[in-house]
Amino acid sequence: MINRALKLIRQFHEMTQQELAEKLDISKSYLSELESGKKTVSYELIEKYSKIFDISASSLVFFSESISSDDNESKHLKKFRQVASNKVLNILEWFVGREKAAQ
């Protein structure tokens, strides 16, 4: 899910993969693999995203299924986090799509 969030954040800011890859100091192909979920996002890259887009790293980590704030996190809390993350991303996708259609 974090890959979807990172892609949508880039699109929301109307930045191309090439532009963002340069700012992140990675290749465009590596960014594409991150956004498609083929590669795992490192905490170092999350920190870079955080600075580039002025978003807290913890907000980005919220969208990661593999990073949990607590090993004893209840099943209900995990499910809530997953559902809430998905809803936020759906809204962001809708907004990005609407902005593209308006252009």
N, C-alpha and C positions, 0 to 999 in steps of 0.2 A: 504494500500500500504506500510505502514511503516513496517508491519510484514514481507512482502516479502523482503524489503531492508535489514532488520536485519538478516534474514536467509542467504541472498546472501553474505552479508559482512562476516558472520561467515564462510561460505563455501569458499569464496575467500581466506580467511586466513587459510584454511585447518584445521579448528578447529572443533572438535566434539561438539555436544550439551552438553555432560557431562563436557568437558574441560571448555567451556564457562560458563556453569551454576555454576561451582565452582568459577570461577573468578568473576561472578556477585553476588555470594553468594545467589543463588536461586536454587530451585530443577530443575532437568532435565525435569520433567513433566511440570513445570510452563513455562520453556523456550520453550518447544514444543508447549504449548498453545499460547504463545506470537507469535511464528513464524507462527502458523497456523491461527492467527487472532481471536482466541477464547477469548483471554484476551487483554485488552488495555494496552499499554506500558506507564508507568509513566515517568514523566520528570526525576525522579531520575535514572531510568534505562537507559534512553537516555544519561544522564551524564556519567554513568559507561561505556556504549558502547563507548562513545566519548574518554574516557581515555584509555580503553583497545586497541582500534583500531586506536588511534591517528587521529580521525576524528572530526571535529567541531560538536557540538550539533546542530547548526543551519543547517548544511548539512543533518543531520539525520531528523530533523524536517521538512525539505523540502518535505520528502516523506509521511508526515502525512496529511490525508484528514481532520482530525478533528481539527487541529491546524492551524489557519490562522494568518498571520502577521498583518492583518488589517480587522476589521469588515466590512469595506466599499470596500473591495477588489472587483474589477469589475469581471463580469462573464467571460470576455475574459481572464483576468489574471489568474483566477481560472482554466479555461480550459487549458490555456497554461502550467500552473504548473503541471496539471494532465498529459497532453500529454508528457511533457518533463520528468517528473518523470518516466513515463512508458517506455519511450525510453531508459533512463539511465539503468533502471532495466533489460530491454530486453538485452542490451549489456552486462551487468554483468552476466546475466544468460547464455548467449552464451559463454562468457569467461570461466565461471566456468565449464560448460559442456565440453568445448574443453579441459580444463586442466584435467578433469576426464577421458576423452577418451584417452588422451595421456599417462596416467599412466598404 
